[in-house]
Amino acid sequence: MKVIVTGGCGYIGSHTMVDLIQNGFEVISVDSLINSNEDVLVGIEKITGQKVKNYQIDLSKADSWRLIEKSESGIVGIIHFAALKAVGESVKKPLAYYENNVGALMQVLEWMNYSNIPNLIFSSSCTVYGESSDLPVVESAEFRPTASPYGRTKQICEWLIQDFFKTSGKKAISLRYFNPAGAHDSILIGEAASNIALNLVPVITETAIGKRKSMTVYGSDYNTKDGTCIRDYIHVMDLAEAHTSALQYLLSTKQELPDDAFNLGMGKGLSVLEIIKAFEKVSGLKFNYELGPRRPGDIPAIFADSTKAKRLLNWAPNRTVDDILRTAWEWENVRN
């Protein structure tokens, strides 16, 4: 039961590989390392007792997958994480995001076609919904215009998946994430991107430990309960477990549609200021932040209805926001 995990040395990919191994799968990582590090493979080995091989390949380059195809056979599925993901950066560098995110998926689909790989799990995002007026958002909600090229690349990728799998004879699932955060309970792996952290939770922990002088809360005049953006947060290991469940669901042949999509979130919206207060409670620290202008590409509020994943994938988040912030803070302390 061999599974290819693209972006396997990244944050969500590494945690998912741990869960896959613990559920009896053999995993192969494919990661260009432009925003990650193979050091995470050491942590994975300590947790699971299994060594994981990484192919350092940029999948957005044409036919780059052929090296792996020659070396690895018997692949039952690909879990495709590899992508650029910073909303603000995508506004500044749209061409890089289209080339990398859409281009890499096209190469993965070419690989699946050539090697007859039957199953795909695609790492999507709640940004595909754009600024949805109906909350909590459900999978059947229409894709509205997004505020960033990053979000648009995810929309395009999902449309591409729909077109390809309609006639391919293969199966796909798109998993739409709602703000993953936290670290593995062992604190041997966590969020460790090579580039500067932009997501809220690592920015908070980096500020608290002294890597940053202060943190800016972008926008305090949104039409929300306290004026700051509202998001749905999910522990990274809950998210990892959802990928294993999705793959098992495809392998069970229970999915009748050629492709389907599932929301992954707690189903509860929390504001930036609420997350800061929760971190202060967990850490016992007084947090230093300042209020600033809105950030391009951000939407005021979004949170999930994950009923469909609970019903079909038999998945539900088991960890709390306090668990997210506790493990994220422990991880920040261990790696500094």
VEXDO-351917 format. One record per residue (C-alpha): residue number from 1; x, y, z. Coordinates in pm, whole numbers, plus 50000, padded with zeros to 5 digits. Each point is the difference from the previous one (the first is absolute). Last residue first. Layout:
REM VEXDO-351917
r num:NUM; c1:X; c2:Y; c3:Z
...
***
This chain:
REM VEXDO-351917
r num:336; c1:51462; c2:52752; c3:51984
r num:335; c1:49847; c2:49678; c3:49858
r num:334; c1:49859; c2:49875; c3:50330
r num:333; c1:49841; c2:50332; c3:50100
r num:332; c1:49815; c2:50048; c3:49672
r num:331; c1:49879; c2:49638; c3:50012
r num:330; c1:49865; c2:50049; c3:50354
r num:329; c1:49816; c2:50315; c3:49882
r num:328; c1:49847; c2:49822; c3:49699
r num:327; c1:49905; c2:49704; c3:50221
r num:326; c1:49822; c2:50226; c3:50251
r num:325; c1:49837; c2:50218; c3:49731
r num:324; c1:49843; c2:49711; c3:49811
r num:323; c1:49902; c2:49813; c3:50316
r num:322; c1:49832; c2:50318; c3:50131
r num:321; c1:49812; c2:50026; c3:49671
r num:320; c1:49870; c2:49651; c3:50065
r num:319; c1:50086; c2:49656; c3:49864
r num:318; c1:49769; c2:49720; c3:49886
r num:317; c1:49906; c2:50122; c3:49651
r num:316; c1:49747; c2:49771; c3:49829
r num:315; c1:50040; c2:49728; c3:49740
r num:314; c1:49778; c2:49711; c3:49900
r num:313; c1:50086; c2:50082; c3:49638
r num:312; c1:49640; c2:50007; c3:49879
r num:311; c1:49798; c2:50148; c3:50287
r num:310; c1:50270; c2:50188; c3:50191
r num:309; c1:50146; c2:50136; c3:49677
r num:308; c1:49653; c2:50117; c3:49889
r num:307; c1:49928; c2:50171; c3:50331
r num:306; c1:50310; c2:50220; c3:49972
r num:305; c1:49814; c2:50334; c3:49983
r num:304; c1:50286; c2:50240; c3:50001
r num:303; c1:50097; c2:50351; c3:50098
r num:302; c1:50062; c2:50324; c3:49809
r num:301; c1:50026; c2:50364; c3:50099
r num:300; c1:50129; c2:50341; c3:49889
r num:299; c1:50194; c2:49903; c3:49685
r num:298; c1:50374; c2:50056; c3:49962
r num:297; c1:50165; c2:50054; c3:49660
r num:296; c1:50166; c2:50334; c3:50075
r num:295; c1:50060; c2:50051; c3:50375
r num:294; c1:49779; c2:50236; c3:50198
r num:293; c1:50170; c2:50279; c3:50190
r num:292; c1:50173; c2:49955; c3:50337
r num:291; c1:49925; c2:49923; c3:50364
r num:290; c1:50297; c2:49925; c3:50226
r num:289; c1:50113; c2:49690; c3:50185
r num:288; c1:50192; c2:49895; c3:50311
r num:287; c1:49861; c2:49697; c3:50185
r num:286; c1:49985; c2:49966; c3:50377
r num:285; c1:50121; c2:49650; c3:50075
r num:284; c1:49843; c2:49709; c3:50190
r num:283; c1:50053; c2:49782; c3:49693
r num:282; c1:49654; c2:49841; c3:49972
r num:281; c1:49805; c2:50306; c3:50122
r num:280; c1:50204; c2:50247; c3:49793
r num:279; c1:49954; c2:49775; c3:49696
r num:278; c1:49621; c2:50002; c3:50049
r num:277; c1:50005; c2:50380; c3:50020
r num:276; c1:50197; c2:50020; c3:49673
r num:275; c1:49760; c2:49756; c3:49834
r num:274; c1:49705; c2:50212; c3:50114
r num:273; c1:50170; c2:50312; c3:49860
r num:272; c1:50042; c2:49835; c3:49659
r num:271; c1:49633; c2:49902; c3:50000
r num:270; c1:49867; c2:49647; c3:50045
r num:269; c1:49750; c2:49822; c3:49776
r num:268; c1:49882; c2:49652; c3:50089
r num:267; c1:49941; c2:49711; c3:49762
r num:266; c1:50311; c2:49822; c3:50120
r num:265; c1:50136; c2:49984; c3:49647
r num:264; c1:50046; c2:49769; c3:49704
r num:263; c1:49757; c2:50053; c3:49712
r num:262; c1:49964; c2:49711; c3:49754
r num:261; c1:50006; c2:49977; c3:49621
r num:260; c1:49914; c2:49728; c3:49749
r num:259; c1:50137; c2:49853; c3:49679
r num:258; c1:49906; c2:49712; c3:49770
r num:257; c1:49679; c2:49955; c3:50203
r num:256; c1:49917; c2:49656; c3:50142
r num:255; c1:50229; c2:50013; c3:50300
r num:254; c1:49974; c2:49673; c3:50192
r num:253; c1:50292; c2:49849; c3:49808
r num:252; c1:50166; c2:49905; c3:50335
r num:251; c1:50322; c2:50148; c3:49862
r num:250; c1:49829; c2:50337; c3:49961
r num:249; c1:49874; c2:49997; c3:50359
r num:248; c1:50341; c2:49888; c3:50128
r num:247; c1:50154; c2:50297; c3:49821
r num:246; c1:49749; c2:50238; c3:50155
r num:245; c1:50052; c2:49854; c3:50347
r num:244; c1:50377; c2:50037; c3:49966
r num:243; c1:49955; c2:50359; c3:49887
r num:242; c1:49760; c2:50070; c3:50288
r num:241; c1:50256; c2:49868; c3:50250
r num:240; c1:50246; c2:50264; c3:49885
r num:239; c1:49743; c2:50275; c3:50055
r num:238; c1:49933; c2:49883; c3:50354
r num:237; c1:50377; c2:49992; c3:50038
r num:236; c1:50032; c2:50359; c3:49875
r num:235; c1:49749; c2:50128; c3:50255
r num:234; c1:49720; c2:50198; c3:49837
r num:233; c1:49917; c2:50371; c3:50009
r num:232; c1:49689; c2:50167; c3:49851
r num:231; c1:50057; c2:50369; c3:49928
r num:230; c1:49862; c2:50339; c3:50099
r num:229; c1:50178; c2:50321; c3:49904
r num:228; c1:50011; c2:50285; c3:50251
r num:227; c1:49732; c2:50261; c3:50079
r num:226; c1:49898; c2:49849; c3:50335
r num:225; c1:49679; c2:49817; c3:49908
r num:224; c1:50054; c2:50035; c3:49625
r num:223; c1:49928; c2:50270; c3:49741
r num:222; c1:50369; c2:50065; c3:49945
r num:221; c1:50159; c2:50307; c3:50159
r num:220; c1:50296; c2:49850; c3:50185
r num:219; c1:50210; c2:49906; c3:49697
r num:218; c1:50337; c2:49826; c3:49995
r num:217; c1:50096; c2:49917; c3:50357
r num:216; c1:50368; c2:50094; c3:50011
r num:215; c1:50238; c2:49801; c3:50215
r num:214; c1:50287; c2:50129; c3:50209
r num:213; c1:50377; c2:49988; c3:50035
r num:212; c1:50023; c2:49676; c3:49804
r num:211; c1:50221; c2:49702; c3:50081
r num:210; c1:49931; c2:50066; c3:50369
r num:209; c1:49828; c2:49682; c3:50119
r num:208; c1:49658; c2:50165; c3:50004
r num:207; c1:50047; c2:50151; c3:49656
r num:206; c1:50096; c2:49665; c3:49846
r num:205; c1:49705; c2:49835; c3:50175
r num:204; c1:49752; c2:50259; c3:49868
r num:203; c1:50140; c2:49991; c3:49645
r num:202; c1:49984; c2:49620; c3:50014
r num:201; c1:49627; c2:50022; c3:50090
r num:200; c1:49899; c2:50271; c3:49752
r num:199; c1:50142; c2:49872; c3:49673
r num:198; c1:50276; c2:50207; c3:49837
r num:197; c1:50317; c2:49819; c3:50109
r num:196; c1:50315; c2:50112; c3:49818
r num:195; c1:50131; c2:49745; c3:49750
r num:194; c1:50171; c2:49676; c3:50098
r num:193; c1:49676; c2:49862; c3:50145
r num:192; c1:50021; c2:49828; c3:50338
r num:191; c1:49649; c2:49919; c3:50121
r num:190; c1:50027; c2:49699; c3:50227
r num:189; c1:50194; c2:49679; c3:50049
r num:188; c1:50156; c2:49836; c3:50308
r num:187; c1:49749; c2:50169; c3:50234
r num:186; c1:49879; c2:49647; c3:50088
r num:185; c1:49643; c2:50133; c3:49985
r num:184; c1:50049; c2:50097; c3:49635
r num:183; c1:49975; c2:50376; c3:49946
r num:182; c1:49742; c2:50279; c3:49989
r num:181; c1:49828; c2:50175; c3:49709
r num:180; c1:49772; c2:49933; c3:49702
r num:179; c1:49787; c2:50290; c3:49873
r num:178; c1:49678; c2:49866; c3:49840
r num:177; c1:50093; c2:49737; c3:49745
r num:176; c1:49807; c2:49889; c3:49692
r num:175; c1:50077; c2:49637; c3:49922
r num:174; c1:49960; c2:49911; c3:49633
r num:173; c1:49932; c2:49631; c3:49936
r num:172; c1:50086; c2:49818; c3:49680
r num:171; c1:49915; c2:49676; c3:49818
r num:170; c1:50126; c2:49838; c3:49677
r num:169; c1:49814; c2:49887; c3:49687
r num:168; c1:50147; c2:50302; c3:49821
r num:167; c1:49677; c2:50141; c3:49850
r num:166; c1:49863; c2:50237; c3:50265
r num:165; c1:50330; c2:49979; c3:50188
r num:164; c1:50174; c2:50251; c3:49774
r num:163; c1:49726; c2:50263; c3:49980
r num:162; c1:49920; c2:49998; c3:50372
r num:161; c1:50369; c2:50005; c3:50092
r num:160; c1:50058; c2:50302; c3:49775
r num:159; c1:49706; c2:50179; c3:50164
r num:158; c1:50156; c2:49926; c3:50341
r num:157; c1:50338; c2:50128; c3:49883
r num:156; c1:49844; c2:50316; c3:49860
r num:155; c1:49832; c2:50074; c3:50334
r num:154; c1:50325; c2:49938; c3:50186
r num:153; c1:50185; c2:50230; c3:49760
r num:152; c1:49731; c2:50265; c3:50059
r num:151; c1:50057; c2:49990; c3:50373
r num:150; c1:50373; c2:50057; c3:49958
r num:149; c1:49930; c2:50277; c3:49745
r num:148; c1:49824; c2:50187; c3:50283
r num:147; c1:49666; c2:50156; c3:50097
r num:146; c1:49794; c2:49717; c3:49859
r num:145; c1:49698; c2:50036; c3:49773
r num:144; c1:49721; c2:49767; c3:50119
r num:143; c1:50013; c2:49621; c3:49970
r num:142; c1:49647; c2:49877; c3:50055
r num:141; c1:49905; c2:49834; c3:50327
r num:140; c1:49944; c2:49624; c3:49966
r num:139; c1:50283; c2:49922; c3:50243
r num:138; c1:49831; c2:50191; c3:50284
r num:137; c1:50101; c2:50335; c3:50153
r num:136; c1:49898; c2:50075; c3:50357
r num:135; c1:49910; c2:50266; c3:49908
r num:134; c1:49829; c2:50123; c3:49683
r num:133; c1:50140; c2:50325; c3:49858
r num:132; c1:50311; c2:49832; c3:49860
r num:131; c1:50293; c2:50227; c3:49927
r num:130; c1:50197; c2:49761; c3:49778
r num:129; c1:49886; c2:49639; c3:50023
r num:128; c1:50329; c2:49865; c3:49862
r num:127; c1:50176; c2:50168; c3:50296
r num:126; c1:49880; c2:49710; c3:50216
r num:125; c1:50302; c2:49813; c3:49869
r num:124; c1:50108; c2:49707; c3:49786
r num:123; c1:50253; c2:49725; c3:50060
r num:122; c1:49902; c2:49743; c3:49741
r num:121; c1:49964; c2:49629; c3:50079
r num:120; c1:50048; c2:49800; c3:49681
r num:119; c1:49928; c2:49634; c3:49923
r num:118; c1:50055; c2:49749; c3:49717
r num:117; c1:50364; c2:50031; c3:49893
r num:116; c1:50005; c2:49874; c3:49641
r num:115; c1:50368; c2:50084; c3:49949
r num:114; c1:49954; c2:50233; c3:49701
r num:113; c1:49665; c2:50144; c3:50108
r num:112; c1:50106; c2:50048; c3:50361
r num:111; c1:50322; c2:50167; c3:49886
r num:110; c1:49812; c2:50236; c3:49765
r num:109; c1:49767; c2:50081; c3:50291
r num:108; c1:50300; c2:50080; c3:50221
r num:107; c1:50145; c2:50219; c3:49723
r num:106; c1:49675; c2:50197; c3:49974
r num:105; c1:49998; c2:50039; c3:50378
r num:104; c1:50352; c2:50143; c3:49994
r num:103; c1:49911; c2:50254; c3:49731
r num:102; c1:49691; c2:50126; c3:50183
r num:101; c1:50186; c2:50070; c3:50324
r num:100; c1:50345; c2:50090; c3:49870
r num:99; c1:49934; c2:50190; c3:49680
r num:98; c1:49684; c2:50168; c3:50131
r num:97; c1:50170; c2:50100; c3:50325
r num:96; c1:50314; c2:50132; c3:49828
r num:95; c1:49784; c2:50202; c3:49762
r num:94; c1:49807; c2:50159; c3:50287
r num:93; c1:50305; c2:50139; c3:50181
r num:92; c1:49890; c2:50303; c3:50204
r num:91; c1:49644; c2:49881; c3:50069
r num:90; c1:50135; c2:49647; c3:50047
r num:89; c1:50236; c2:50129; c3:50268
r num:88; c1:49706; c2:50128; c3:50204
r num:87; c1:49813; c2:49668; c3:49983
r num:86; c1:50302; c2:49784; c3:50083
r num:85; c1:49945; c2:49640; c3:49882
r num:84; c1:50248; c2:49881; c3:49738
r num:83; c1:49916; c2:49643; c3:49916
r num:82; c1:50095; c2:49635; c3:50058
r num:81; c1:49720; c2:49837; c3:50200
r num:80; c1:49894; c2:49725; c3:49756
r num:79; c1:49914; c2:49669; c3:50161
r num:78; c1:50067; c2:49743; c3:49728
r num:77; c1:49847; c2:49654; c3:49997
r num:76; c1:50040; c2:49624; c3:49975
r num:75; c1:50362; c2:50005; c3:49875
r num:74; c1:50121; c2:49654; c3:49900
r num:73; c1:50317; c2:50130; c3:49839
r num:72; c1:50281; c2:50236; c3:50100
r num:71; c1:50336; c2:50049; c3:49827
r num:70; c1:49911; c2:50074; c3:49637
r num:69; c1:49694; c2:50203; c3:50099
r num:68; c1:50211; c2:50197; c3:50244
r num:67; c1:50235; c2:50122; c3:49726
r num:66; c1:49701; c2:50059; c3:49770
r num:65; c1:49844; c2:50246; c3:50246
r num:64; c1:50199; c2:50294; c3:49861
r num:63; c1:49815; c2:49956; c3:49670
r num:62; c1:49936; c2:50374; c3:49967
r num:61; c1:50113; c2:50209; c3:50297
r num:60; c1:49729; c2:50080; c3:50256
r num:59; c1:50097; c2:49683; c3:50184
r num:58; c1:50323; c2:50149; c3:50129
r num:57; c1:50190; c2:49693; c3:50116
r num:56; c1:50196; c2:49914; c3:50314
r num:55; c1:49884; c2:49638; c3:50030
r num:54; c1:49957; c2:49925; c3:50369
r num:53; c1:50032; c2:49656; c3:50160
r num:52; c1:49832; c2:49936; c3:50333
r num:51; c1:50164; c2:49796; c3:50274
r num:50; c1:49755; c2:49823; c3:50233
r num:49; c1:50012; c2:49975; c3:50379
r num:48; c1:49680; c2:50204; c3:50012
r num:47; c1:50073; c2:50295; c3:50231
r num:46; c1:50380; c2:49998; c3:49975
r num:45; c1:49983; c2:49940; c3:49625
r num:44; c1:49760; c2:50293; c3:49954
r num:43; c1:50231; c2:50226; c3:50201
r num:42; c1:50295; c2:49906; c3:49780
r num:41; c1:49787; c2:50061; c3:49689
r num:40; c1:49941; c2:50356; c3:50124
r num:39; c1:50369; c2:50070; c3:49937
r num:38; c1:49918; c2:49974; c3:49629
r num:37; c1:49919; c2:50371; c3:50000
r num:36; c1:49713; c2:50212; c3:49871
r num:35; c1:49917; c2:50306; c3:49791
r num:34; c1:50197; c2:49940; c3:49679
r num:33; c1:50057; c2:49639; c3:50110
r num:32; c1:49898; c2:49861; c3:49655
r num:31; c1:49794; c2:49731; c3:50173
r num:30; c1:49892; c2:49650; c3:49897
r num:29; c1:49955; c2:49771; c3:50301
r num:28; c1:49942; c2:49625; c3:49974
r num:27; c1:49769; c2:49835; c3:50251
r num:26; c1:49929; c2:49636; c3:50081
r num:25; c1:49656; c2:49969; c3:50158
r num:24; c1:49913; c2:49804; c3:50316
r num:23; c1:49787; c2:50248; c3:50194
r num:22; c1:50291; c2:50131; c3:50207
r num:21; c1:50184; c2:50066; c3:49675
r num:20; c1:49706; c2:50204; c3:49867
r num:19; c1:49976; c2:50199; c3:50324
r num:18; c1:50368; c2:50091; c3:49995
r num:17; c1:49982; c2:50084; c3:49628
r num:16; c1:49712; c2:50236; c3:50075
r num:15; c1:50210; c2:50190; c3:50253
r num:14; c1:50276; c2:50044; c3:49742
r num:13; c1:49762; c2:50112; c3:49725
r num:12; c1:49825; c2:50255; c3:50220
r num:11; c1:50320; c2:50191; c3:50079
r num:10; c1:50221; c2:49930; c3:49702
r num:9; c1:50240; c2:49711; c3:49950
r num:8; c1:49732; c2:49802; c3:49816
r num:7; c1:49928; c2:50276; c3:49747
r num:6; c1:49882; c2:49720; c3:49773
r num:5; c1:49902; c2:49689; c3:50194
r num:4; c1:50017; c2:49686; c3:49783
r num:3; c1:49825; c2:49700; c3:50156
r num:2; c1:50104; c2:49634; c3:49994
r num:1; c1:49753; c2:49740; c3:50126
***
